[in-house]
Amino acid sequence: MIKLEKKQVKIISIAIALVFIGSVVALALTQTGGIASAASSGSVGVIDRDQVMSQHPDAQNVQNQFMAAVDEVQKDFEAKSAGMNDQEKADYYAQCQQRLQQKQQELIDPLVKSVDEAVKKVADAKGLSVVIEKAAVVYGGQDITQDVISRLGKK
């Protein structure tokens, strides 16, 4: 049932990359809770978290590490699944996917933490009481995206 050809491996790799990007966006959206009450008490900052994450000094290194992990898991799957029946292959494939998700989280967490710290420092320096994702703002707010990128570059 699960006999992977090169085309399928590429599709799986792309899907994993999309999951990686989607999880970054999801993390960004979960960090914006309690916006209404904070927005009414002071200045509001906005940030394009996707841009900050893509320009993070360690982003390329993390991406390279993740792609290496994907390659490793693919080779492992191909080697170990050769003698398995379809159900065993499907089960092992699910385990491989889970390992990749764990690796992805392990690699992303330090980036997210450093971005959050930089956002807090920039917001404190500018007197902002809340910072929200730029995509959620229809009008207003002080864009601090470049300030956060600059702060990350200084580390």
Backbone as a printed PyTorch tensor [residue, N CA C, xyz], in Angstrom:
tensor([[[ 0.8240, -1.1920,  0.0000],
         [ 0.0000,  0.0000,  0.0000],
         [ 0.8730,  1.2630,  0.0000]],

        [[ 1.9120,  1.3010,  0.8000],
         [ 2.7290,  2.5060,  0.8720],
         [ 4.0930,  2.2260,  0.2460]],

        [[ 4.1490,  2.2750, -1.0360],
         [ 5.4130,  2.1540, -1.7540],
         [ 5.7060,  3.5410, -2.2890]],

        [[ 6.7140,  4.1760, -1.7210],
         [ 6.9950,  5.5660, -2.0610],
         [ 7.9400,  5.6610, -3.2580]],

        [[ 7.5280,  6.4180, -4.2430],
         [ 8.3690,  6.7210, -5.3790],
         [ 8.9660,  8.0970, -5.1500]],

        [[ 9.9140,  8.4920, -5.9670],
         [10.5780,  9.7790, -5.7830],
         [ 9.5850, 10.9400, -5.8030]],

        [[ 8.6100, 10.8660, -6.6760],
         [ 7.6080, 11.9340, -6.7670],
         [ 6.8110, 12.0180, -5.4780]],

        [[ 6.4440, 10.8820, -4.9300],
         [ 5.6840, 10.8620, -3.6800],
         [ 6.5340, 11.3740, -2.5230]],

        [[ 7.8080, 11.0490, -2.5070],
         [ 8.7020, 11.5280, -1.4590],
         [ 8.7920, 13.0480, -1.5140]],

        [[ 8.8730, 13.6000, -2.7110],
         [ 8.9130, 15.0560, -2.8620],
         [ 7.6180, 15.6790, -2.3620]],

        [[ 6.5020, 15.0790, -2.6770],
         [ 5.2060, 15.5920, -2.2300],
         [ 5.1300, 15.5550, -0.7110]],

        [[ 5.6050, 14.4700, -0.1230],
         [ 5.5990, 14.3420,  1.3340],
         [ 6.5050, 15.3990,  1.9480]],

        [[ 7.6640, 15.6330,  1.3490],
         [ 8.5900, 16.6500,  1.8420],
         [ 7.9490, 18.0320,  1.8070]],

        [[ 7.2630, 18.3310,  0.7290],
         [ 6.5810, 19.6210,  0.6130],
         [ 5.4740, 19.7260,  1.6500]],

        [[ 4.7400, 18.6480,  1.8490],
         [ 3.6720, 18.6560,  2.8520],
         [ 4.2480, 18.8970,  4.2430]],

        [[ 5.3670, 18.2860,  4.5350],
         [ 6.0010, 18.4780,  5.8350],
         [ 6.4450, 19.9300,  5.9870]],

        [[ 7.0030, 20.5030,  4.9380],
         [ 7.4110, 21.9020,  4.9840],
         [ 6.2110, 22.8130,  5.2310]],

        [[ 5.0880, 22.5060,  4.5940],
         [ 3.8760, 23.3000,  4.8070],
         [ 3.3670, 23.1700,  6.2370]],

        [[ 3.4610, 21.9720,  6.7960],
         [ 3.0810, 21.7750,  8.1960],
         [ 3.9830, 22.6180,  9.0920]],

        [[ 5.2660, 22.6550,  8.7650],
         [ 6.2400, 23.4550,  9.5040],
         [ 5.8230, 24.9240,  9.5050]],

        [[ 5.5330, 25.4600,  8.3410],
         [ 5.1310, 26.8560,  8.2230],
         [ 3.7970, 27.0900,  8.9210]],

        [[ 2.8690, 26.1540,  8.7430],
         [ 1.5590, 26.2910,  9.3950],
         [ 1.6630, 26.3090, 10.9060]],

        [[ 2.5730, 25.5290, 11.4420],
         [ 2.7130, 25.5070, 12.9010],
         [ 3.2740, 26.8250, 13.4080]],

        [[ 4.1470, 27.4580, 12.6410],
         [ 4.6700, 28.7630, 13.0320],
         [ 3.5340, 29.7830, 13.0730]],

        [[ 2.6890, 29.7500, 12.0640],
         [ 1.5420, 30.6620, 12.0310],
         [ 0.5920, 30.3720, 13.1920]],

        [[ 0.3440, 29.0970, 13.4550],
         [-0.5420, 28.7340, 14.5610],
         [ 0.0240, 29.2040, 15.8860]],

        [[ 1.3150, 29.0470, 16.0790],
         [ 1.9510, 29.5290, 17.3030],
         [ 1.7780, 31.0330, 17.4370]],

        [[ 1.9440, 31.7330, 16.3310],
         [ 1.7900, 33.1830, 16.3590],
         [ 0.3710, 33.5750, 16.7560]],

        [[-0.5930, 32.8800, 16.2080],
         [-1.9840, 33.2100, 16.5050],
         [-2.3620, 32.8880, 17.9410]],

        [[-1.7720, 31.8610, 18.5340],
         [-2.0970, 31.5250, 19.9170],
         [-1.4740, 32.5020, 20.9020]],

        [[-0.4850, 33.2500, 20.4570],
         [ 0.1910, 34.2000, 21.3370],
         [-0.5660, 35.5250, 21.4470]],

        [[-1.6800, 35.6680, 20.7370],
         [-2.3750, 36.9480, 20.6990],
         [-3.6570, 36.9670, 21.5230]],

        [[-3.7750, 36.1140, 22.5230],
         [-4.9760, 36.0760, 23.3610],
         [-5.1300, 37.3240, 24.2070]],

        [[-6.3430, 37.6460, 24.5900],
         [-6.6210, 38.7770, 25.4710],
         [-6.3590, 40.1240, 24.8260]],

        [[-6.5820, 40.2680, 23.5620],
         [-6.2310, 41.4810, 22.8400],
         [-7.1530, 42.6470, 23.1920]],

        [[-8.4350, 42.4140, 23.2570],
         [-9.3920, 43.5090, 23.4140],
         [-9.1710, 44.3090, 24.6870]],

        [[-8.9770, 43.6450, 25.8200],
         [-8.8120, 44.3770, 27.0680],
         [-7.4910, 45.1220, 27.1060]],

        [[-6.4420, 44.5570, 26.5810],
         [-5.1450, 45.2150, 26.5840],
         [-5.1220, 46.3800, 25.6040]],

        [[-5.8010, 46.2420, 24.4870],
         [-5.8020, 47.2880, 23.4790],
         [-6.4750, 48.5510, 23.9800]],

        [[-7.4480, 48.4090, 24.8380],
         [-8.1600, 49.5780, 25.3280],
         [-7.3730, 50.3280, 26.4000]],

        [[-6.3220, 49.7070, 26.9660],
         [-5.6020, 50.3480, 28.0530],
         [-4.3220, 51.0400, 27.6110]],

        [[-3.9540, 51.0270, 26.3420],
         [-2.7310, 51.6930, 25.9210],
         [-2.4460, 51.5070, 24.4570]],

        [[-1.2250, 51.7470, 24.1110],
         [-0.7940, 51.6600, 22.7190],
         [-0.7300, 50.2170, 22.2490]],

        [[-1.0100, 50.0510, 20.9630],
         [-1.0210, 48.7190, 20.3630],
         [ 0.0720, 48.6510, 19.3100]],

        [[ 0.8660, 47.5890, 19.3940],
         [ 1.8700, 47.3300, 18.3800],
         [ 1.4020, 46.1960, 17.5020]],

        [[ 1.8700, 46.1980, 16.2660],
         [ 1.5550, 45.0990, 15.3600],
         [ 2.8650, 44.5460, 14.8210]],

        [[ 2.8470, 43.2530, 14.5130],
         [ 4.0430, 42.5910, 14.0190],
         [ 3.6660, 41.5510, 12.9830]],

        [[ 4.5000, 41.4590, 11.9710],
         [ 4.3550, 40.4020, 10.9620],
         [ 5.2820, 39.2730, 11.3950]],

        [[ 4.7320, 38.3270, 12.1580],
         [ 5.5420, 37.2470, 12.7350],
         [ 6.1690, 36.3620, 11.6690]],

        [[ 5.4640, 36.1530, 10.5630],
         [ 6.0220, 35.3450,  9.4830],
         [ 7.2980, 35.9880,  8.9380]],

        [[ 7.2650, 37.2940,  8.7550],
         [ 8.4380, 38.0060,  8.2560],
         [ 9.5760, 37.9330,  9.2680]],

        [[ 9.2570, 38.1190, 10.5410],
         [10.2740, 38.0530, 11.5880],
         [10.8940, 36.6580, 11.6260]],

        [[10.0580, 35.6260, 11.5970],
         [10.5750, 34.2590, 11.6560],
         [11.4310, 33.9460, 10.4260]],

        [[11.0200, 34.4080,  9.2540],
         [11.7820, 34.1080,  8.0430],
         [13.1120, 34.8500,  8.0190]],

        [[13.2000, 35.9960,  8.7040],
         [14.4390, 36.7680,  8.7230],
         [15.2350, 36.5700, 10.0050]],

        [[14.7960, 35.6310, 10.8220],
         [15.5260, 35.3160, 12.0570],
         [16.9260, 34.8410, 11.6730]],

        [[17.9600, 35.2690, 12.4010],
         [19.3300, 34.8540, 12.0600],
         [19.5290, 33.3330, 12.0280]],

        [[18.7560, 32.5870, 12.7900],
         [18.9120, 31.1380, 12.8470],
         [17.9200, 30.3860, 11.9540]],

        [[17.0900, 31.0840, 11.2070],
         [16.0390, 30.4340, 10.4230],
         [16.6080, 29.4730,  9.3830]],

        [[17.6270, 29.8830,  8.6750],
         [18.1930, 29.0160,  7.6340],
         [18.8070, 27.7670,  8.2520]],

        [[19.4790, 27.9220,  9.3750],
         [20.0760, 26.7840, 10.0630],
         [18.9950, 25.7960, 10.4980]],

        [[17.9070, 26.3080, 11.0480],
         [16.8030, 25.4570, 11.4780],
         [16.1920, 24.7350, 10.2880]],

        [[16.0060, 25.4570,  9.1990],
         [15.4390, 24.8350,  8.0020],
         [16.3610, 23.7320,  7.4830]],

        [[17.6580, 23.9820,  7.4830],
         [18.6160, 22.9690,  7.0250],
         [18.5850, 21.7350,  7.9310]],

        [[18.5220, 21.9700,  9.2340],
         [18.4570, 20.8500, 10.1780],
         [17.1870, 20.0360,  9.9690]],

        [[16.0750, 20.7190,  9.7220],
         [14.8170, 20.0150,  9.5210],
         [14.8430, 19.2030,  8.2260]],

        [[15.3830, 19.7870,  7.1690],
         [15.4460, 19.0630,  5.9020],
         [16.3760, 17.8550,  6.0320]],

        [[17.4420, 17.9860,  6.8140],
         [18.3270, 16.8470,  7.0620],
         [17.5710, 15.7520,  7.8180]],

        [[16.7460, 16.1650,  8.7730],
         [15.9420, 15.1920,  9.5270],
         [14.9380, 14.5050,  8.6120]],

        [[14.3340, 15.2630,  7.6850],
         [13.3980, 14.6790,  6.7210],
         [14.1120, 13.6350,  5.8630]],

        [[15.2980, 13.9930,  5.3720],
         [16.0640, 13.0430,  4.5580],
         [16.4030, 11.7880,  5.3450]],

        [[16.8080, 11.9780,  6.5850],
         [17.1680, 10.8440,  7.4440],
         [15.9660,  9.9240,  7.6700]],

        [[14.8170, 10.5280,  7.9540],
         [13.6100,  9.7350,  8.1920],
         [13.1800,  9.0160,  6.9130]],

        [[13.3020,  9.6800,  5.7700],
         [12.9450,  9.0390,  4.5080],
         [13.8260,  7.8190,  4.2490]],

        [[15.1320,  7.9940,  4.4460],
         [16.0540,  6.8620,  4.2370],
         [15.7570,  5.7360,  5.2180]],

        [[15.4790,  6.1050,  6.4610],
         [15.1490,  5.1200,  7.4870],
         [13.8820,  4.3610,  7.1010]],

        [[12.8800,  5.0990,  6.6410],
         [11.6150,  4.4720,  6.2510],
         [11.8320,  3.5060,  5.0810]],

        [[12.5660,  3.9720,  4.0930],
         [12.7980,  3.1220,  2.9150],
         [13.5430,  1.8450,  3.2920]],

        [[14.5320,  1.9790,  4.1860],
         [15.3350,  0.8180,  4.5760],
         [14.5350, -0.1680,  5.4270]],

        [[13.8070,  0.3470,  6.3940],
         [13.1150, -0.5270,  7.3430],
         [11.7840, -1.0520,  6.8330]],

        [[11.1750, -0.3530,  5.8930],
         [ 9.8520, -0.7760,  5.4290],
         [ 9.9150, -1.7650,  4.2670]],

        [[11.0900, -2.0570,  3.7920],
         [11.2300, -2.9210,  2.6200],
         [10.5620, -4.2800,  2.8110]],

        [[10.6690, -4.8820,  3.9870],
         [10.0920, -6.2010,  4.2020],
         [ 8.7620, -6.1880,  4.9150]],

        [[ 8.1470, -5.0290,  5.0440],
         [ 6.8820, -4.9230,  5.7950],
         [ 5.6840, -5.0840,  4.8780]],

        [[ 4.5670, -5.5330,  5.4860],
         [ 3.3160, -5.5660,  4.7260],
         [ 2.7140, -4.1570,  4.7450]],

        [[ 1.6050, -3.9800,  4.0460],
         [ 1.0190, -2.6500,  3.9000],
         [ 0.6360, -2.0260,  5.2320]],

        [[ 0.0310, -2.7860,  6.1290],
         [-0.3910, -2.2440,  7.4200],
         [ 0.8170, -1.8250,  8.2560]],

        [[ 1.8490, -2.6590,  8.2640],
         [ 3.0650, -2.3250,  9.0060],
         [ 3.7200, -1.0630,  8.4410]],

        [[ 3.7220, -0.9440,  7.1210],
         [ 4.2810,  0.2560,  6.4880],
         [ 3.4920,  1.4960,  6.8830]],

        [[ 2.1790,  1.3800,  6.8800],
         [ 1.3370,  2.5210,  7.2600],
         [ 1.5930,  2.9200,  8.7100]],

        [[ 1.6940,  1.9310,  9.5910],
         [ 1.9650,  2.2190, 11.0010],
         [ 3.3320,  2.8620, 11.1730]],

        [[ 4.3340,  2.3190, 10.4920],
         [ 5.6830,  2.8640, 10.6090],
         [ 5.7630,  4.2630, 10.0040]],

        [[ 5.0260,  4.4950,  8.9220],
         [ 4.9660,  5.8240,  8.3120],
         [ 4.4010,  6.8370,  9.3010]],

        [[ 3.3580,  6.4530, 10.0230],
         [ 2.7680,  7.3430, 11.0300],
         [ 3.7890,  7.6510, 12.1310]],

        [[ 4.5550,  6.6540, 12.5360],
         [ 5.5960,  6.8780, 13.5400],
         [ 6.6600,  7.8430, 13.0180]],

        [[ 7.0070,  7.7000, 11.7610],
         [ 7.9950,  8.5980, 11.1500],
         [ 7.4730, 10.0400, 11.1160]],

        [[ 6.2170, 10.1890, 10.7660],
         [ 5.5970, 11.5110, 10.7500],
         [ 5.6260, 12.1420, 12.1440]],

        [[ 5.3310, 11.3390, 13.1470],
         [ 5.3370, 11.8320, 14.5300],
         [ 6.7530, 12.2620, 14.9310]],

        [[ 7.7480, 11.4890, 14.5500],
         [ 9.1310, 11.8600, 14.8600],
         [ 9.4980, 13.1860, 14.2080]],

        [[ 9.0480, 13.3800, 12.9750],
         [ 9.3350, 14.6360, 12.2830],
         [ 8.6320, 15.8160, 12.9480]],

        [[ 7.4110, 15.6170, 13.3960],
         [ 6.6960, 16.6910, 14.0870],
         [ 7.3930, 17.0630, 15.3880]],

        [[ 7.8830, 16.0660, 16.1110],
         [ 8.6140, 16.3360, 17.3480],
         [ 9.9100, 17.0880, 17.0560]],

        [[10.6210, 16.6920, 16.0270],
         [11.8620, 17.3670, 15.6470],
         [11.5830, 18.8030, 15.2420]],

        [[10.5120, 18.9940, 14.5030],
         [10.1180, 20.3320, 14.0710],
         [ 9.8600, 21.2240, 15.2800]],

        [[ 9.1120, 20.7160, 16.2340],
         [ 8.8050, 21.4850, 17.4380],
         [10.0770, 21.7920, 18.2150]],

        [[10.9540, 20.8160, 18.3080],
         [12.2300, 20.9760, 19.0130],
         [13.0760, 22.0820, 18.3650]],

        [[13.0360, 22.1700, 17.0470],
         [13.8140, 23.1830, 16.3410],
         [13.1630, 24.5650, 16.3860]],

        [[11.8490, 24.6140, 16.3490],
         [11.1250, 25.8900, 16.2970],
         [11.0560, 26.5860, 17.6610]],

        [[10.9200, 25.8220, 18.7330],
         [10.7280, 26.4160, 20.0620],
         [11.7690, 27.4770, 20.4220]],

        [[13.0720, 27.2400, 20.2070],
         [14.0410, 28.2970, 20.5400],
         [13.8670, 29.5690, 19.6990]],

        [[13.4780, 29.4040, 18.4240],
         [13.2410, 30.5790, 17.5870],
         [12.0570, 31.3880, 18.1090]],

        [[10.9860, 30.6920, 18.4190],
         [ 9.7830, 31.3650, 18.9190],
         [10.0920, 32.0830, 20.2270]],

        [[10.8440, 31.4320, 21.0990],
         [11.2030, 32.0410, 22.3830],
         [12.0230, 33.3090, 22.1720]],

        [[13.0160, 33.2550, 21.2720],
         [13.8400, 34.4430, 21.0360],
         [13.0360, 35.5670, 20.3920]],

        [[12.1050, 35.2250, 19.5060],
         [11.2380, 36.2480, 18.9030],
         [10.3490, 36.8690, 19.9750]],

        [[ 9.7610, 36.0390, 20.8300],
         [ 8.9070, 36.5580, 21.9030],
         [ 9.6750, 37.5050, 22.8250]],

        [[10.9250, 37.1370, 23.1560],
         [11.7480, 37.9980, 24.0080],
         [12.0500, 39.3290, 23.3150]],

        [[12.3780, 39.2770, 22.0310],
         [12.6620, 40.4950, 21.2790],
         [11.4180, 41.3740, 21.1660]],

        [[10.2670, 40.7590, 20.9380],
         [ 9.0120, 41.5170, 20.8710],
         [ 8.7550, 42.2220, 22.1990]],

        [[ 8.9450, 41.5050, 23.2950],
         [ 8.7210, 42.1000, 24.6190],
         [ 9.6530, 43.2800, 24.8540]],

        [[10.9240, 43.1260, 24.5230],
         [11.8850, 44.2170, 24.7350],
         [11.5420, 45.4380, 23.8850]],

        [[11.1940, 45.2170, 22.6270],
         [10.8290, 46.3340, 21.7520],
         [ 9.5420, 46.9920, 22.2470]],

        [[ 8.5650, 46.1750, 22.6230],
         [ 7.2910, 46.7160, 23.1090],
         [ 7.5120, 47.5320, 24.3850]],

        [[ 8.3080, 47.0190, 25.3060],
         [ 8.5940, 47.7580, 26.5380],
         [ 9.2970, 49.0820, 26.2380]],

        [[10.2600, 49.0520, 25.3320],
         [11.0010, 50.2620, 24.9810],
         [10.0970, 51.3150, 24.3320]],

        [[ 9.0750, 50.8670, 23.6140],
         [ 8.1680, 51.7910, 22.9290],
         [ 6.9110, 52.1060, 23.7460]],

        [[ 6.7950, 51.5020, 24.9170],
         [ 5.6280, 51.7530, 25.7610],
         [ 4.3410, 51.1280, 25.2420]],

        [[ 4.4580, 50.0050, 24.5740],
         [ 3.2680, 49.3400, 24.0310],
         [ 2.7160, 48.3630, 25.0650]],

        [[ 1.4090, 48.3670, 25.2280],
         [ 0.7910, 47.4650, 26.1960],
         [ 0.4030, 46.1270, 25.5870]],

        [[ 0.2990, 46.0870, 24.2570],
         [-0.0520, 44.8420, 23.5770],
         [ 0.5390, 44.8520, 22.1710]],

        [[ 0.9290, 43.6670, 21.7170],
         [ 1.4170, 43.4910, 20.3540],
         [ 0.6310, 42.3380, 19.7540]],

        [[ 0.0480, 42.5900, 18.5870],
         [-0.7650, 41.5630, 17.9400],
         [-0.2600, 41.3240, 16.5150]],

        [[-0.6980, 40.2020, 15.9750],
         [-0.3240, 39.8330, 14.6160],
         [-0.9020, 40.8520, 13.6380]],

        [[-0.0580, 41.3290, 12.7500],
         [-0.4380, 42.3580, 11.7870],
         [-1.6440, 41.9470, 10.9390]],

        [[-1.7430, 40.6730, 10.6020],
         [-2.8360, 40.1870,  9.7630],
         [-4.1990, 40.3270, 10.4540]],

        [[-4.1990, 40.4260, 11.7830],
         [-5.4550, 40.5310, 12.5210],
         [-5.9230, 41.9820, 12.6650]],

        [[-5.1250, 42.9320, 12.1980],
         [-5.4400, 44.3530, 12.3680],
         [-6.0180, 44.9160, 11.0790]],

        [[-7.1580, 45.5650, 11.2100],
         [-7.7760, 46.2100, 10.0590],
         [-7.2340, 47.6280,  9.9100]],

        [[-7.0520, 48.3040, 11.0390],
         [-6.6200, 49.6920, 11.0010],
         [-5.8420, 50.0170, 12.2640]],

        [[-4.7800, 50.7820, 12.1080],
         [-4.0320, 51.3070, 13.2460],
         [-2.9640, 50.3720, 13.7640]],

        [[-2.3890, 50.7930, 14.8770],
         [-1.3160, 50.0340, 15.5020],
         [ 0.0410, 50.4680, 14.9740]],

        [[ 1.0300, 50.3880, 15.8480],
         [ 2.3980, 50.7590, 15.4960],
         [ 3.1470, 49.5040, 15.0470]],

        [[ 3.6110, 49.4890, 13.8100],
         [ 4.3120, 48.3250, 13.2690],
         [ 5.7320, 48.2720, 13.8400]],

        [[ 6.0400, 47.2040, 14.5590],
         [ 7.3600, 47.0370, 15.1660],
         [ 8.1410, 45.8830, 14.5320]],

        [[ 7.6910, 45.4110, 13.3860],
         [ 8.3210, 44.2640, 12.7330],
         [ 9.8160, 44.4940, 12.5050]],

        [[10.1770, 45.6000, 11.8790],
         [11.5920, 45.8610, 11.5830],
         [12.4140, 46.0540, 12.8480]],

        [[11.8170, 46.6520, 13.8850],
         [12.5270, 46.8290, 15.1430],
         [12.8690, 45.4840, 15.7810]],

        [[11.9340, 44.5470, 15.7080],
         [12.1570, 43.2130, 16.2600],
         [13.2230, 42.4780, 15.4480]],

        [[13.1610, 42.5820, 14.1300],
         [14.1670, 41.9620, 13.2720],
         [15.5550, 42.5260, 13.6000]],

        [[15.6320, 43.8310, 13.7830],
         [16.9070, 44.4540, 14.1320],
         [17.4240, 43.9670, 15.4730]],

        [[16.5360, 43.8410, 16.4480],
         [16.9460, 43.3720, 17.7740],
         [17.4520, 41.9270, 17.6980]],

        [[16.7900, 41.1110, 16.9140],
         [17.2360, 39.7140, 16.7670],
         [18.6050, 39.6420, 16.1080]],

        [[18.8680, 40.5560, 15.1840],
         [20.1540, 40.5720, 14.4950],
         [21.3040, 40.9840, 15.3800]],

        [[21.0130, 41.6700, 16.4800],
         [22.0530, 42.1530, 17.3950],
         [22.5330, 41.0890, 18.3660]],

        [[21.7830, 39.9840, 18.4660],
         [22.1500, 38.9660, 19.4540],
         [23.4030, 38.2320, 19.0690]]])
